[in-house]
Amino acid sequence: MEPAKARARISKLKSGTAAPTEAKAKGPSVDQQEFVAIFTEYEEALETSNLLDYDDLLLRCVELLKRFPECVSNIQAVLIDEFQDTNHVQYELMSLFAQHRDPKTPDHKIPSITIVGDPDQSIYSFRSAEIKNLRKMTTQYPGTHVVILEENYRSSGSILQSALEVIEQDESRPEKKLLPTHCIGERPVLRTLSTPHKEADWLVGEIRRCEALNAGLLKYSDFAVLLRSASLSRHIESALGKAGIPYRMVGGHKFFDRVEVKLVLDYLRVIGHPEHNDALARIINVPPRKIGETAMKTLFDEADRKKIPLWTHLLDVCQGRSSSKISAQAERSLSTLIKIILTSRTKLAEADETGFTIPDLMEYFMERLSLKKYLEDKYQKEGRWANVEELLTLARDASASLEAEAEADALAPIDGVNQDQPSGLQDLLTRFLANVALSTEAQDTKGGTETPNQVTLSTIHAAKGLEWPVVFIPGAFQGSIPHSRAEDTDEERRLLYVGMTRAKALLYLSRPKKNSNREDTTLSPFLSAPNMSRFFAPRGPSFTLSTLRDLSRILHRPCPAPSAFHAVIEAAIRDADFHVEDDRFPEDPDERPQEDTSYVDYDKETPYPPGKRARLSHAPPTTSATGFRSASSTIFSAGTYSNTALGFTSARTAMAELEAAAQTAEPPPEPRDKARTTGKKRQISGQGTLGEFFKPKSTAAKPAATNPVSNPATLPPKAARMPNLPARIPNAALASILQPTGIPPSLAQRQPRKTPMRTPSWAAKPLPPADENAAPPPEPDGEAEPLVATSFHTTTFQAATLHTTTMVQLTGTGVGVGRRALGLRSSGAGAGGGALNRPFKPPGRAG
């Protein structure tokens, strides 16, 4: 039988006040008989070592109060918190504490019992907690007065409403409402991502966005990621590390679990209680004493055969009262160890006269063991001795407080009951070791009580009773919440409710469409119930001054000044890599952002395979049907921002700047038309045919001078790359702008044809000179709308994306085409309609 399973079965059995004899009557199966044998030997080992386990602390107290009820004759009131987490033994213990009836009163009133508990937060059935104890309480004590506490002072109204919708799916729960004392706040977010990796990236991005856009209202210690199981943390920890965000894992490696600390504590345990077999076995050969495994096994077997503690057998062997089959070298080493322990116990007994303290005792036996040299030799530069010194400091601080506690915890006098009062260093050492053993959250803080500015990662079970301004609950899918191995679905629902109500102001839930094994997932049934979607938002909130005011009221923190908030938002917008909105990932992972074919990937040195489009690695975010938005397209209701602050330039301003640039720029060279002499029509130099446009591109690497994307030095400023240009730009200014992007100067002054082509030829004819006296079109109101392609109309709009190749749409009537349509359907291609009036789209895979 596996030790962990056997230990869990023993604990569960003891929680039901069962003894080995009762376990034996459960059934005659082989597995049951084996478990009974283990249970029996386990109890014998505890009795031999004079030890109790945690369950025994309750069971022995129940036995004591049953045999000696007068021990509780002085108890007047019993108060129990977190009553929903009590098990059967604890409930019986409560009844025994309140069993005394005062004979002086006519009705023999029992002591008053007050319990506080929330049945919606009963999540420890795996520790034998009984939610039925609440109902059992009202049955056993009919006069029980029930007060329902409905007001919630922690979470916003929207968080409470969504949590209430989840918990009310349990029809067996007592009827209880939740009344918020805060404003409604932001709706909780329910996000769906494609994979756990994307889910972690989104989560970390939201932490960065919330922390950055709140103008100091939130810091990293205000964020918590609550997990159904610790195994879900792998992707999140990796993403946090890559983003450089500090975090801490609750329930991680504790100070008292470190090897060198446990070693010193085991020596203290053996000095205070030599019959502690486990502690003695752990120190018997540390530091090394040349006692081999064979000698140790021989000593353990001999002690078991005699049914005596290991310490008693070692004393008998070293003092000649018993023989053993161990070598003389091993016996001499054991004599040295026993001498150190005995002299330490002598100093412990004489402490009242000599003023010896627990730190003095630790320093004494560590010096005799040369423990510092041993740790430095074995672990070298790992700093193990520093942890021992920290333990010494802890012991010094605890010595004074333990003496004060001993006086305060002195047992009250009771008529007819003998009360042994603790005294002396022996009792202080026992209390010190008990506090260490019962400490579950002792961390190596190395001074200071301030909470570190770190994101908290924790399981939902470990987070019970705690709270944070912002809470993330990833992995909200069937198999995680509820867990695949869970036996009680109602408890899993309560677990999600507990996690949701840990949030004060903002709550995020998410799930990947595929788990780590690349298997499809389904949304948790607790969140996919009818009408649940209306309580959740599909994206994270937009941060405005109104949002900040709500957050500050909920968190009871001063609201940042509007000027500070505006400065933060403007700085975030100017950062091209920062997303002001939750738009890095689509709401539906199956959707893909609409691709803009005017952008190509200049970083690739090989042409794209036929039928595939270029990756838009350099394309800015654009508004599309899928919901993707760029940072600059965000509308903030908190205040009015100038166009300059948002990175826009009006048409009038841009025209003035371009005209000024044109005056200082050198005039472009005169274009030279070279006619071909092979019998074909003349063609402009540098202008390829339409058929050549679809030929495979050369695999040769492009020179840096003509590759503006791969060569950042040739890039114009961001404002010049994507301005809102005016409706009409002088030719000289246009040439000065187009020159850096790689367009030949000979094409900068080319004008569209005045009349449509009449012959089915793709060769271009010489264009007439531009009419410099033509009146400009009226200037539009406000900012000009940027267009992706230039249209052949009377009014010419400048392209928003300036590339070497500009794609245009042909309009007009009577445009003839040749017989080869080059991929365009000929049906319906008449004048003024059909395929030629639709925007040009190169052949390739759809999507």
Secondary structure in CASP SS format (residue, H / E / C, confidence):
PFRMAT SS
TARGET T0000
AUTHOR 0000-0000-0000
METHOD secondary structure of the structure
MODEL  1
M C 1.00
E C 1.00
P H 1.00
A H 1.00
K H 1.00
A H 1.00
R H 1.00
A H 1.00
R H 1.00
I H 1.00
S H 1.00
K H 1.00
L H 1.00
K H 1.00
S H 1.00
G C 1.00
T C 1.00
A C 1.00
A C 1.00
P H 1.00
T H 1.00
E H 1.00
A H 1.00
K H 1.00
A C 1.00
K C 1.00
G C 1.00
P C 1.00
S C 1.00
V H 1.00
D H 1.00
Q H 1.00
Q H 1.00
E H 1.00
F H 1.00
V H 1.00
A H 1.00
I H 1.00
F H 1.00
T H 1.00
E H 1.00
Y H 1.00
E H 1.00
E H 1.00
A H 1.00
L H 1.00
E H 1.00
T H 1.00
S H 1.00
N C 1.00
L C 1.00
L C 1.00
D C 1.00
Y H 1.00
D H 1.00
D H 1.00
L H 1.00
L H 1.00
L H 1.00
R H 1.00
C H 1.00
V H 1.00
E H 1.00
L H 1.00
L H 1.00
K H 1.00
R H 1.00
F C 1.00
P H 1.00
E H 1.00
C H 1.00
V H 1.00
S C 1.00
N C 1.00
I C 1.00
Q C 1.00
A E 1.00
V E 1.00
L E 1.00
I E 1.00
D C 1.00
E C 1.00
F H 1.00
Q H 1.00
D H 1.00
T C 1.00
N C 1.00
H H 1.00
V H 1.00
Q H 1.00
Y H 1.00
E H 1.00
L H 1.00
M H 1.00
S H 1.00
L H 1.00
F H 1.00
A C 1.00
Q C 1.00
H C 1.00
R C 1.00
D C 1.00
P C 1.00
K C 1.00
T C 1.00
P C 1.00
D C 1.00
H C 1.00
K C 1.00
I C 1.00
P C 1.00
S E 1.00
I E 1.00
T E 1.00
I E 1.00
V C 1.00
G C 1.00
D C 1.00
P H 1.00
D H 1.00
Q H 1.00
S C 1.00
I C 1.00
Y C 1.00
S H 1.00
F H 1.00
R H 1.00
S C 1.00
A C 1.00
E C 1.00
I C 1.00
K C 1.00
N H 1.00
L H 1.00
R H 1.00
K H 1.00
M H 1.00
T H 1.00
T H 1.00
Q H 1.00
Y C 1.00
P C 1.00
G C 1.00
T C 1.00
H C 1.00
V C 1.00
V C 1.00
I C 1.00
L C 1.00
E C 1.00
E E 1.00
N E 1.00
Y C 1.00
R C 1.00
S C 1.00
S C 1.00
G H 1.00
S H 1.00
I H 1.00
L H 1.00
Q H 1.00
S H 1.00
A H 1.00
L H 1.00
E H 1.00
V H 1.00
I H 1.00
E C 1.00
Q C 1.00
D C 1.00
E C 1.00
S C 1.00
R C 1.00
P C 1.00
E C 1.00
K C 1.00
K C 1.00
L C 1.00
L E 1.00
P E 1.00
T C 1.00
H C 1.00
C C 1.00
I C 1.00
G C 1.00
E C 1.00
R C 1.00
P C 1.00
V E 1.00
L E 1.00
R E 1.00
T E 1.00
L E 1.00
S C 1.00
T C 1.00
P H 1.00
H H 1.00
K H 1.00
E H 1.00
A H 1.00
D H 1.00
W H 1.00
L H 1.00
V H 1.00
G H 1.00
E H 1.00
I H 1.00
R H 1.00
R H 1.00
C H 1.00
E H 1.00
A H 1.00
L C 1.00
N C 1.00
A C 1.00
G C 1.00
L C 1.00
L C 1.00
K C 1.00
Y H 1.00
S H 1.00
D H 1.00
F E 1.00
A E 1.00
V E 1.00
L E 1.00
L E 1.00
R C 1.00
S C 1.00
A H 1.00
S H 1.00
L H 1.00
S H 1.00
R H 1.00
H H 1.00
I H 1.00
E H 1.00
S H 1.00
A H 1.00
L H 1.00
G H 1.00
K H 1.00
A H 1.00
G C 1.00
I C 1.00
P C 1.00
Y E 1.00
R E 1.00
M E 1.00
V C 1.00
G C 1.00
G C 1.00
H C 1.00
K C 1.00
F H 1.00
F H 1.00
D H 1.00
R C 1.00
V H 1.00
E H 1.00
V H 1.00
K H 1.00
L H 1.00
V H 1.00
L H 1.00
D H 1.00
Y H 1.00
L H 1.00
R H 1.00
V H 1.00
I H 1.00
G H 1.00
H C 1.00
P C 1.00
E C 1.00
H C 1.00
N H 1.00
D H 1.00
A H 1.00
L H 1.00
A H 1.00
R H 1.00
I H 1.00
I C 1.00
N C 1.00
V C 1.00
P C 1.00
P C 1.00
R C 1.00
K C 1.00
I C 1.00
G C 1.00
E H 1.00
T H 1.00
A H 1.00
M H 1.00
K H 1.00
T H 1.00
L H 1.00
F H 1.00
D H 1.00
E H 1.00
A H 1.00
D H 1.00
R H 1.00
K H 1.00
K C 1.00
I C 1.00
P C 1.00
L H 1.00
W H 1.00
T H 1.00
H H 1.00
L H 1.00
L H 1.00
D H 1.00
V H 1.00
C H 1.00
Q C 1.00
G C 1.00
R C 1.00
S C 1.00
S C 1.00
S C 1.00
K C 1.00
I C 1.00
S C 1.00
A H 1.00
Q H 1.00
A H 1.00
E H 1.00
R H 1.00
S H 1.00
L H 1.00
S H 1.00
T H 1.00
L H 1.00
I H 1.00
K H 1.00
I H 1.00
I H 1.00
L H 1.00
T H 1.00
S H 1.00
R H 1.00
T H 1.00
K H 1.00
L H 1.00
A H 1.00
E C 1.00
A H 1.00
D H 1.00
E H 1.00
T H 1.00
G C 1.00
F C 1.00
T C 1.00
I H 1.00
P H 1.00
D H 1.00
L H 1.00
M H 1.00
E H 1.00
Y H 1.00
F H 1.00
M H 1.00
E H 1.00
R H 1.00
L H 1.00
S C 1.00
L H 1.00
K H 1.00
K H 1.00
Y H 1.00
L H 1.00
E H 1.00
D H 1.00
K H 1.00
Y H 1.00
Q H 1.00
K H 1.00
E H 1.00
G C 1.00
R H 1.00
W H 1.00
A H 1.00
N H 1.00
V H 1.00
E H 1.00
E H 1.00
L H 1.00
L H 1.00
T H 1.00
L H 1.00
A H 1.00
R H 1.00
D H 1.00
A H 1.00
S H 1.00
A H 1.00
S H 1.00
L H 1.00
E H 1.00
A H 1.00
E H 1.00
A H 1.00
E H 1.00
A H 1.00
D C 1.00
A C 1.00
L C 1.00
A C 1.00
P C 1.00
I E 1.00
D C 1.00
G C 1.00
V E 1.00
N C 1.00
Q C 1.00
D C 1.00
Q C 1.00
P C 1.00
S C 1.00
G H 1.00
L H 1.00
Q H 1.00
D H 1.00
L H 1.00
L H 1.00
T H 1.00
R H 1.00
F H 1.00
L H 1.00
A H 1.00
N H 1.00
V H 1.00
A H 1.00
L H 1.00
S C 1.00
T C 1.00
E C 1.00
A C 1.00
Q C 1.00
D C 1.00
T C 1.00
K C 1.00
G C 1.00
G C 1.00
T C 1.00
E C 1.00
T C 1.00
P C 1.00
N C 1.00
Q C 1.00
V E 1.00
T E 1.00
L E 1.00
S E 1.00
T E 1.00
I C 1.00
H C 1.00
A C 1.00
A C 1.00
K C 1.00
G C 1.00
L C 1.00
E C 1.00
W E 1.00
P E 1.00
V E 1.00
V E 1.00
F E 1.00
I E 1.00
P C 1.00
G C 1.00
A C 1.00
F E 1.00
Q C 1.00
G E 1.00
S C 1.00
I C 1.00
P C 1.00
H E 1.00
S C 1.00
R C 1.00
A C 1.00
E C 1.00
D C 1.00
T H 1.00
D H 1.00
E H 1.00
E H 1.00
R H 1.00
R H 1.00
L H 1.00
L H 1.00
Y H 1.00
V H 1.00
G H 1.00
M H 1.00
T C 1.00
R C 1.00
A E 1.00
K E 1.00
A E 1.00
L E 1.00
L E 1.00
Y E 1.00
L E 1.00
S E 1.00
R E 1.00
P E 1.00
K C 1.00
K E 1.00
N C 1.00
S C 1.00
N C 1.00
R C 1.00
E C 1.00
D E 1.00
T C 1.00
T C 1.00
L E 1.00
S C 1.00
P C 1.00
F C 1.00
L C 1.00
S C 1.00
A C 1.00
P C 1.00
N C 1.00
M C 1.00
S H 1.00
R H 1.00
F H 1.00
F C 1.00
A E 1.00
P C 1.00
R C 1.00
G C 1.00
P C 1.00
S C 1.00
F C 1.00
T C 1.00
L H 1.00
S H 1.00
T H 1.00
L H 1.00
R H 1.00
D H 1.00
L H 1.00
S H 1.00
R H 1.00
I H 1.00
L H 1.00
H C 1.00
R C 1.00
P C 1.00
C C 1.00
P C 1.00
A C 1.00
P H 1.00
S H 1.00
A H 1.00
F H 1.00
H H 1.00
A H 1.00
V H 1.00
I H 1.00
E H 1.00
A H 1.00
A H 1.00
I H 1.00
R H 1.00
D C 1.00
A C 1.00
D C 1.00
F C 1.00
H C 1.00
V C 1.00
E C 1.00
D C 1.00
D C 1.00
R C 1.00
F C 1.00
P C 1.00
E C 1.00
D C 1.00
P C 1.00
D C 1.00
E C 1.00
R C 1.00
P C 1.00
Q C 1.00
E C 1.00
D C 1.00
T C 1.00
S C 1.00
Y C 1.00
V C 1.00
D C 1.00
Y C 1.00
D C 1.00
K C 1.00
E C 1.00
T C 1.00
P C 1.00
Y C 1.00
P C 1.00
P C 1.00
G C 1.00
K C 1.00
R C 1.00
A C 1.00
R C 1.00
L C 1.00
S C 1.00
H C 1.00
A C 1.00
P C 1.00
P C 1.00
T C 1.00
T C 1.00
S C 1.00
A C 1.00
T C 1.00
G C 1.00
F C 1.00
R C 1.00
S C 1.00
A H 1.00
S H 1.00
S H 1.00
T C 1.00
I C 1.00
F C 1.00
S C 1.00
A C 1.00
G C 1.00
T C 1.00
Y C 1.00
S C 1.00
N H 1.00
T H 1.00
A H 1.00
L H 1.00
G C 1.00
F C 1.00
T C 1.00
S C 1.00
A H 1.00
R H 1.00
T H 1.00
A H 1.00
M H 1.00
A H 1.00
E H 1.00
L H 1.00
E H 1.00
A H 1.00
A H 1.00
A H 1.00
Q H 1.00
T H 1.00
A C 1.00
E C 1.00
P C 1.00
P C 1.00
P C 1.00
E C 1.00
P C 1.00
R C 1.00
D C 1.00
K C 1.00
A C 1.00
R C 1.00
T C 1.00
T C 1.00
G C 1.00
K C 1.00
K C 1.00
R C 1.00
Q C 1.00
I C 1.00
S C 1.00
G C 1.00
Q C 1.00
G C 1.00
T C 1.00
L H 1.00
G H 1.00
E H 1.00
F H 1.00
F C 1.00
K C 1.00
P C 1.00
K C 1.00
S C 1.00
T C 1.00
A C 1.00
A C 1.00
K C 1.00
P C 1.00
A H 1.00
A H 1.00
T H 1.00
N C 1.00
P C 1.00
V C 1.00
S C 1.00
N C 1.00
P H 1.00
A H 1.00
T H 1.00
L C 1.00
P C 1.00
P C 1.00
K H 1.00
A H 1.00
A H 1.00
R H 1.00
M C 1.00
P C 1.00
N C 1.00
L C 1.00
P C 1.00
A C 1.00
R C 1.00
I C 1.00
P C 1.00
N H 1.00
A H 1.00
A H 1.00
L H 1.00
A H 1.00
S H 1.00
I H 1.00
L H 1.00
Q H 1.00
P H 1.00
T H 1.00
G C 1.00
I C 1.00
P C 1.00
P H 1.00
S H 1.00
L H 1.00
A C 1.00
Q C 1.00
R C 1.00
Q C 1.00
P C 1.00
R C 1.00
K C 1.00
T C 1.00
P C 1.00
M C 1.00
R C 1.00
T C 1.00
P C 1.00
S C 1.00
W C 1.00
A C 1.00
A C 1.00
K C 1.00
P C 1.00
L C 1.00
P C 1.00
P C 1.00
A C 1.00
D C 1.00
E C 1.00
N C 1.00
A C 1.00
A C 1.00
P C 1.00
P C 1.00
P C 1.00
E C 1.00
P C 1.00
D C 1.00
G C 1.00
E C 1.00
A C 1.00
E C 1.00
P C 1.00
L E 1.00
V C 1.00
A C 1.00
T E 1.00
S E 1.00
F C 1.00
H C 1.00
T C 1.00
T C 1.00
T C 1.00
F C 1.00
Q C 1.00
A E 1.00
A C 1.00
T C 1.00
L C 1.00
H C 1.00
T C 1.00
T C 1.00
T C 1.00
M C 1.00
V E 1.00
Q E 1.00
L C 1.00
T C 1.00
G C 1.00
T C 1.00
G C 1.00
V C 1.00
G C 1.00
V C 1.00
G C 1.00
R C 1.00
R C 1.00
A C 1.00
L C 1.00
G C 1.00
L C 1.00
R C 1.00
S C 1.00
S C 1.00
G C 1.00
A C 1.00
G C 1.00
A C 1.00
G C 1.00
G C 1.00
G C 1.00
A H 1.00
L H 1.00
N H 1.00
R C 1.00
P C 1.00
F C 1.00
K C 1.00
P C 1.00
P C 1.00
G C 1.00
R C 1.00
A C 1.00
G C 1.00
END
